[in-house]
């Protein structure tokens, strides 16, 4: 539908760049032609029949027809279904307020935990870290979090245990870490075995066997934000020798 869009994959685009469907892409009334459906990811939006870039970055493509903008953005915009690392800031009645890194705080009910009832309440205190998922996230309503999946299981979500280190990186690095075959993550696990939790809001939590090693891992991941692939490989190679 947008052949010009595929030709620009890997290029740097700026807000305001537009892509229009070609004249040859119109549906024929005599031939059975199925139009391609383009899926717009972060940084792209539809304006009538056109696609408009609304965030600067590098255009990426995933088969069959998904496009998005990859950038070093740090400001997080909540999206339904995304898992994040939040900080409990207020405990009022039956609801916790959680700082998710967005423009406003999200709410988390005490019943949104596995096995939670009115008598069996979860032990959540102000300042605790929670790994949760958005079930409501739009501009007209307050964001709402849960710490269980659709079947009522925690599935790795909930309150973090003691220890560990929380730090922030860009949203672009988060997507690189969560990709199915992440080179950064595989190289890191070979150097330093550790527990790593990645939040889509740009927050990472890491815990290793020693505090010094935990700090090294955090510094490595933050450095990967501004390094090229070749620089990162050279850094990891030097660390493996030492």
C-alpha positions, 0 to 999 in steps of 0.5 A: 500500500505504501511502497515508498515507506519500505524504501525508507526503512533504516532512514532518519525521518522527522515529524511532518514527513508524509507517505501517500498511497500510490495511484497503482494501489487502488482496488480494481473492481474487476480483479480480486485484489486484497489490499495490504494493511499497514500497522502503525507502531510508535511514532507513526499515525494515520491522517486520512489515507496518508501516514504521518511521522510524529516522532523523529528517529529511524524507521523500522519494519517488521514483516509483514507490514508493521512500521515504527520509529525507533528513537532515543526517547526517554519520556514514556507514554502509557500503552495498554498491555505494556509491562512496567516497573513502577514505584508505589507513592501513595497508599490510600484505602483500597488503591495504591498510586504508582509512579510509572514514569508518565505524565500522571500516576497510575492506580493499582487496586489491592485486589489486582494481585494473585490470591488477593481478597478482602481479608488476604491483602498483599503486603505493599508499602510506600516506596516498594517497586512493582512489576505490573501491566496496564489494563487501561491507558488512554488520554481520557482516563486514569491509567490502571495497573494490575499484577496478574494476567487474564487467568489470575496468575502473577506470571512474574508480576508483583512486588520486588524482593529485597536488594537489587538496583533500579535505574533508567535508560532510553526507550530505544534500548528497552526495545533492543533488550526485549527483542527476541534475539537481543545481542546486548542481553546475550553478551551480558549474560555470558559476562555477568549472570544476573537477574534482570527485569526490563520495564517498557517505561525505560526502567531496569532492575538488576540484581547480581551476586555482589553489589560491585558486579551489580553496579558494573552491569548498570553502568554497562547497560547505560553506556550501551545507550550511546554506543554503536554496535562495534563499540559495544562489542569491543567493550564487552570483549575487553571485559571478558579478557579481564 
